[in-house]
């Protein structure tokens, strides 16, 4: 390879020096839009805004439900709405999404019933929604393992000659896991149509990014694997949509995987069970509050005349309806059948599992009988 | 019937599965041009093409994780881990995803995939090349665990595993790869998946064995017969599902049982079998159920593995302790305790 073409190859893999941004924190467009990216149509931006408002309302409602004991635990998406909504809007319905436990807003945006989204977190044993029908893998609790599954799915789509794409969502902490690197490496070698979307929210529970990596940005983890990479302002929905649209198009066209790092911030604690004041300062949180993705997009759309008071009023109403439906759904006690625990361990329960199921059924019947007596 | 080795039988099984079902894919480290370090995938890339049998980067979690995604995507991956101990990097994928995906999706997504692992010792391998890792997998709900002891079983159990709707860990006793025997690979004589096989009938005691221990148990039965003791040998074939029926029927008839495994004994599969037998056969037992196993040590170096592996003598010693006479068994009594 000549030095010239080698340089081109390397340049083609490296991310922009600073995160791609279309809209500044105050909602004003940045001077000189980023080269190589196209601003999404205004209809897409309006839809993104709508989904972000709904997502924000879902998120605050879910957090409230933990306080009322209706939800065992909830990892909040607050502050990451541009990323999660952007990820879903970048995909077609026949593409696959591989989310983590923090990506509930992405699932709601994908059209999954919010009550189903929270199935596992309210204390059930399965993911609730149908992954095959929604093309959304179960929210992954182990870190980075699902990135390999996304790569395998992408490889399946490629082999079947479909032009579908798989997208893996992952946090900053999980980029330290071996499976993340194995996935990037496999995807590059196989040229699998997969987009790795890192939501760098600055913290892995309590550990800040500086303790996670010495890389200039997480996006630089791509070049070592030969994966094209980019970084984007994760609180600028316009930029997230533009960069992800480009990444998905690249993968869909058969050019191989793309790694995108979004710089964002987890406004709430890790979960409702976490105390963020032990490891970060209020001033830092306040600084990020000024960069809020929902307000930023609202200001931008209003300045373009693409959003009116009537629009926001109607949207507020829609969000309250979503919250009310979620409350109603979560306040209804879910019925869990203990005997179903044996049904899906294998396609057909083993003789031993059938025996154990019968034993538990007898125990439960005896307990019911004792209560009645 | 032709004479084949277990390695050839496995190769034929992969070949036939690739030929019959286009969803079947074979991948792993060195399985392509080289045909695998044990040559189990010999010629598959040549005959079926790179698209069906291919080399991957060297990363076991990556291989199994990729297989999970491809099984979700409609394929039937058959992956090779190069050696028992080299499968450990994939353990999180196996325990947390391969085993649980059907359950956590409430049955909506099954993972029909096979993880082939050459395992156990007896070939003079160096460290990390001879582990008996079956207990880790058998202890994990959601996995099926298979280990053949004959070439014929190797063929049919692998075909069954590939056709199974659930993930199967397929443990290949590497010391048996080259043993040659008559095997029916064209018409099925092998018992169904999930059923144990009585390899030798006997009336005095039952030896329960699996994988690499089956030939040892058969040799012990041969030696015992010369002394007038008839040992029945049960080959489990599949550890999960476990065939309680065949084992229980045999032990109730013979009244005595020795479980033979090559793996270290503590918390092993043999302990589970011994417990199941005494739970189900207590009133038929004339003696405690004994275990003959490897010792609770890291697998020893080639020059010492003979001291570790259960051999004919260790099995016959155990048989002697099955209280055929009125002499009490004092072997495991603490010093100073009267029998």
Interface residues (C-beta under 8 A of the other chain):
Chain A: X120 X125 X126 X127 X130 X131 X132 X137 X138 X142 X145 X147 X148 X149 X150 X151 X152 X153 X154 X155 X156 X157 X159 X160 X166 X178 X179 X182 X183 X185 X186 X189 X343 X344 X345 X346 X347 X350 X351 X352
Chain B: X51 X56 X57 X59 X61 X62 X64 X65 X66 X67 X68 X69 X70 X71 X72 X73 X74 X75 X89 X92 X93 X96 X97 X101 X102 X103 X104 X105 X106 X107 X108 X109 X110 X141 X142 X144 X165 X166 X194 X240 X241 X242 X244 X245
